[in-house]
Amino acid sequence: MSGDPFSFSRTWEGFLPPNAVVMAKRRASARAENIASGPAETGTSTVPVRFGFEAPGLENAAARELFDKIMGALGLAAEDFAAHVELPAAFSASVVVRFVAASDAKDAGAWDGNRLTTYSLAAMLAEPGLKKPVWAHVREAIARGTKS
């Protein structure tokens, strides 16, 4: 570090006390543009997306918050994904993740071509223990999509 009192390193190391909590405002505007409530709101863009997400229940505030947390943790660029309450018939993506399975579903984690079915947002809110397998499913989908 130089003698300039206004210079700083690229990390927070040494700046904050141990166990400090850092809060930051997330950039939600780019992500919000990628979420449509259904086929009627889908544009006619010919720009392909790498990942598609079908997430019924996004009108519920708690479900939307959970979905936003998942998307934030994935760190996808806004142009790489599209999310819908219900996927339009003509929707195309390299990989599609469908958050539609009930908590007792046997098909959670199952692939059908390029489509992965995992537990619904409502099921995860009702049973938080389902979040761990969903995270594994989504990470597998992201890995497949980045190989495409």
C-alpha positions as CSV (number, residue, x, y, z in Angstrom):
1,M,0.0,0.0,0.0
2,S,1.4,3.4,-0.9
3,G,1.7,6.3,1.5
4,D,-1.4,7.9,0.0
5,P,-4.1,7.9,2.7
6,F,-6.8,7.6,0.0
7,S,-5.3,4.5,-1.7
8,F,-6.7,1.1,-0.9
9,S,-6.2,-2.5,-1.8
10,R,-8.6,-4.5,-4.0
11,T,-9.9,-6.5,-1.0
12,W,-11.6,-5.8,2.2
13,E,-8.9,-7.8,4.1
14,G,-7.5,-5.8,6.9
15,F,-10.1,-3.0,6.6
16,L,-13.0,-4.6,8.4
17,P,-12.9,-6.2,11.9
18,P,-13.3,-9.9,12.1
19,N,-16.9,-11.2,11.6
20,A,-18.0,-7.8,10.2
21,V,-21.1,-7.8,8.0
22,V,-21.0,-5.9,4.7
23,M,-24.3,-4.9,3.1
24,A,-24.6,-3.8,-0.5
25,K,-27.4,-2.9,-2.8
26,R,-27.9,-5.5,-5.5
27,R,-28.3,-4.4,-9.1
28,A,-31.8,-5.8,-9.7
29,S,-32.8,-3.7,-12.6
30,A,-31.1,-5.8,-15.3
31,R,-32.5,-9.0,-13.8
32,A,-36.0,-7.7,-13.5
33,E,-36.1,-7.1,-17.2
34,N,-35.5,-10.9,-17.8
35,I,-38.6,-12.0,-15.9
36,A,-41.9,-12.2,-17.6
37,S,-45.1,-13.4,-16.1
38,G,-46.0,-15.7,-19.0
39,P,-46.2,-16.1,-22.8
40,A,-48.2,-12.9,-23.3
41,E,-45.3,-10.8,-22.1
42,T,-42.7,-12.6,-24.1
43,G,-41.0,-10.5,-26.7
44,T,-40.2,-11.6,-30.2
45,S,-36.5,-11.2,-29.7
46,T,-34.3,-13.5,-31.8
47,V,-31.4,-13.2,-29.4
48,P,-30.8,-16.7,-28.0
49,V,-30.4,-17.2,-24.3
50,R,-28.2,-19.8,-22.7
51,F,-30.5,-20.5,-19.7
52,G,-34.3,-20.4,-19.3
53,F,-36.1,-20.7,-16.0
54,E,-39.7,-21.6,-15.5
55,A,-40.8,-20.5,-12.0
56,P,-44.6,-20.5,-11.3
57,G,-45.5,-18.4,-8.3
58,L,-43.2,-15.5,-8.9
59,E,-46.2,-13.2,-8.1
60,N,-45.8,-14.2,-4.5
61,A,-43.3,-11.9,-2.7
62,A,-41.5,-14.6,-0.8
63,A,-41.2,-16.8,-3.9
64,R,-39.8,-13.9,-5.9
65,E,-37.3,-13.1,-3.2
66,L,-36.1,-16.7,-3.1
67,F,-35.9,-16.8,-6.9
68,D,-33.9,-13.5,-6.9
69,K,-31.5,-15.0,-4.3
70,I,-30.9,-18.0,-6.5
71,M,-30.3,-15.9,-9.6
72,G,-28.0,-13.6,-7.6
73,A,-26.0,-16.5,-6.3
74,L,-25.6,-17.9,-9.9
75,G,-24.1,-14.6,-11.0
76,L,-25.4,-14.9,-14.6
77,A,-25.2,-12.0,-16.9
78,A,-28.6,-10.5,-17.7
79,E,-28.3,-11.4,-21.4
80,D,-27.6,-15.0,-20.6
81,F,-31.0,-16.0,-19.1
82,A,-34.8,-15.4,-19.3
83,A,-37.3,-16.3,-16.6
84,H,-41.0,-17.0,-17.0
85,V,-43.9,-18.0,-14.8
86,E,-44.8,-20.3,-17.6
87,L,-42.5,-21.0,-20.6
88,P,-43.9,-19.8,-23.9
89,A,-44.4,-22.6,-26.5
90,A,-41.7,-21.3,-28.8
91,F,-39.1,-20.6,-26.1
92,S,-35.6,-21.9,-26.8
93,A,-32.5,-22.0,-24.6
94,S,-29.5,-24.3,-24.3
95,V,-30.7,-25.4,-20.9
96,V,-34.1,-24.9,-19.2
97,V,-34.6,-25.3,-15.4
98,R,-38.2,-25.8,-14.4
99,F,-39.0,-25.0,-10.7
100,V,-42.3,-27.0,-10.8
101,A,-41.9,-30.3,-8.8
102,A,-43.8,-30.8,-5.6
103,S,-41.9,-31.6,-2.4
104,D,-42.7,-35.4,-2.8
105,A,-42.0,-35.5,-6.5
106,K,-39.9,-38.4,-7.8
107,D,-38.9,-36.4,-10.9
108,A,-37.0,-33.7,-9.1
109,G,-33.5,-33.6,-10.6
110,A,-34.6,-35.5,-13.7
111,W,-33.5,-34.4,-17.2
112,D,-35.7,-34.5,-20.3
113,G,-33.5,-33.5,-23.1
114,N,-32.2,-30.1,-22.2
115,R,-34.9,-29.5,-19.5
116,L,-34.3,-30.1,-15.8
117,T,-37.1,-30.4,-13.4
118,T,-36.5,-29.4,-9.8
119,Y,-38.6,-28.5,-6.7
120,S,-40.9,-25.5,-7.0
121,L,-40.4,-22.2,-5.2
122,A,-43.5,-23.0,-3.0
123,A,-42.1,-26.4,-2.1
124,M,-38.7,-24.8,-1.0
125,L,-40.5,-22.1,1.0
126,A,-42.6,-24.8,2.8
127,E,-39.6,-27.2,3.3
128,P,-36.3,-25.2,3.4
129,G,-34.4,-28.5,3.4
130,L,-35.2,-28.8,-0.4
131,K,-33.0,-25.8,-1.1
132,K,-29.8,-27.9,-1.0
133,P,-30.9,-30.4,-3.7
134,V,-32.3,-27.5,-5.8
135,W,-28.9,-25.8,-5.6
136,A,-27.2,-29.0,-6.7
137,H,-29.7,-29.3,-9.6
138,V,-29.2,-25.7,-10.7
139,R,-25.4,-25.9,-10.5
140,E,-25.6,-29.1,-12.7
141,A,-27.7,-27.2,-15.2
142,I,-25.3,-24.3,-15.3
143,A,-22.4,-26.6,-15.8
144,R,-24.3,-28.2,-18.8
145,G,-25.2,-24.8,-20.2
146,T,-21.6,-23.5,-20.1
147,K,-20.4,-26.6,-22.0
148,S,-22.9,-26.0,-24.8
